[in-house]
């Protein structure tokens, strides 16, 4: 097995940056061949009085329709949590397809998120996806101009 984290995890954009009061539904990801997934939510400016939270959902089919909330996975985000990270780790979900949802209400909040799938049977992974992400691995580089 390759020792580099970037070759043993799959990193995917869950939600691009979005501000406003509308809920943001993350990309549905396939957990087949993976034990777990971490969602890292990055909050930006949150307007005073905003009611914001993040949660996990799952489905047996690859569809946003029919997604069900997962018990106990909601994290409440205070309106004073500007520029903070919220990290949710979902290990061995009971259904194959999952996503995160960033719920926003009453006032604007800016956020984006990524997924990091781990303990997969598909290594090594190529995390460079045209138009979405660029991955580089640097092993013991010498000092010099970056």
PEPETA-V252309 format. One record per residue. N is the residue number from 1. SS is DSSP state (h for helix, s for strand, l for the rest). PHI is phi in whole degrees, -180 to 180 (none if undefined). OMEGA is omega in radians with two decimals (NA if undefined). Layout:
BEGIN
n,ss,phi,omega
N,SS,PHI,OMEGA
N,SS,PHI,OMEGA
END
This chain:
BEGIN
n,ss,phi,omega
1,l,none,3.11
2,l,-69,-3.07
3,l,-83,-3.09
4,l,-78,-3.13
5,h,-56,-3.11
6,h,-65,3.11
7,h,-95,-3.10
8,h,-117,3.08
9,l,-132,3.05
10,s,-112,-3.09
11,s,-110,-3.05
12,s,-136,3.01
13,s,-68,3.08
14,s,-86,3.08
15,s,-145,3.02
16,s,-69,-3.13
17,s,-57,3.07
18,s,-148,3.06
19,l,-115,3.11
20,l,120,-3.08
21,l,-110,-3.14
22,l,-85,3.07
23,l,-61,3.12
24,s,-117,3.14
25,s,-92,-3.12
26,l,-71,3.04
27,l,-59,3.06
28,l,-78,3.13
29,s,-118,-3.14
30,s,-90,-3.12
31,l,-94,3.11
32,l,-59,-3.13
33,l,86,-3.14
34,s,-127,3.10
35,s,-84,-3.04
36,s,-147,3.09
37,s,-146,3.03
38,s,-106,3.01
39,s,-113,3.09
40,s,-106,3.14
41,s,-101,3.10
42,s,-107,3.09
43,s,-91,3.03
44,s,-109,3.14
45,s,-71,3.09
46,s,-120,-3.12
47,l,-71,3.11
48,l,-53,3.14
49,l,93,-3.12
50,l,-67,3.05
51,s,-109,-3.01
52,s,-125,3.08
53,s,-156,3.05
54,s,-130,-3.14
55,s,-156,3.05
56,s,-100,2.99
57,s,-135,3.10
58,s,-142,-3.12
59,s,-156,3.09
60,l,-84,3.12
61,l,-122,-3.13
62,l,-79,-3.09
63,l,-154,3.05
64,l,-72,3.10
65,l,-74,3.12
66,l,92,3.08
67,l,-63,3.13
68,s,-119,3.08
69,s,-62,3.08
70,l,-101,-3.05
71,l,-52,3.03
72,l,77,-3.06
73,l,-94,-3.09
74,l,-76,3.04
75,s,-117,3.10
76,s,-81,-3.14
77,s,-112,-3.12
78,l,-73,3.14
79,l,-70,3.07
80,l,-100,-3.09
81,l,-92,3.09
82,l,-53,3.03
83,l,61,3.10
84,l,-104,3.05
85,s,-100,3.02
86,s,-126,-3.01
87,s,-118,3.14
88,s,-117,-3.11
89,s,-112,-3.14
90,s,-113,-3.07
91,s,-111,3.13
92,l,50,3.07
93,l,-60,-3.08
94,l,-80,3.09
95,l,-123,-2.95
96,l,-72,-3.03
97,s,-111,-3.12
98,s,-136,3.01
99,s,-158,3.03
100,s,-109,3.07
101,s,-130,3.04
102,s,-102,-3.12
103,s,-90,3.13
104,s,-133,3.12
105,s,-153,3.05
106,l,70,-3.12
107,l,-139,-3.09
108,l,-73,3.04
109,s,-147,3.11
110,s,-102,-3.11
111,s,-158,2.97
112,s,-147,-3.10
113,s,-154,3.02
114,s,-130,3.02
115,s,-105,2.99
116,s,-130,3.11
117,s,-83,-3.05
118,s,-141,-3.08
119,s,54,-3.12
120,s,-102,3.10
121,l,-97,-3.02
122,l,-111,-3.10
123,l,-70,-0.03
124,l,-80,-3.10
125,l,-103,3.00
126,l,-103,-3.11
127,l,-87,3.03
128,l,-89,3.13
129,s,-125,-3.09
130,l,-53,3.10
131,l,78,-3.11
132,l,-128,-3.09
133,s,-153,3.07
134,l,-125,-3.13
135,l,-121,3.03
136,l,-132,3.08
137,l,-111,3.13
138,l,-122,-3.12
139,l,-109,3.10
140,l,45,-3.12
141,l,-71,3.07
142,l,-74,3.06
143,l,-71,3.13
144,l,157,3.13
145,l,-64,-3.13
146,l,-72,NA
END
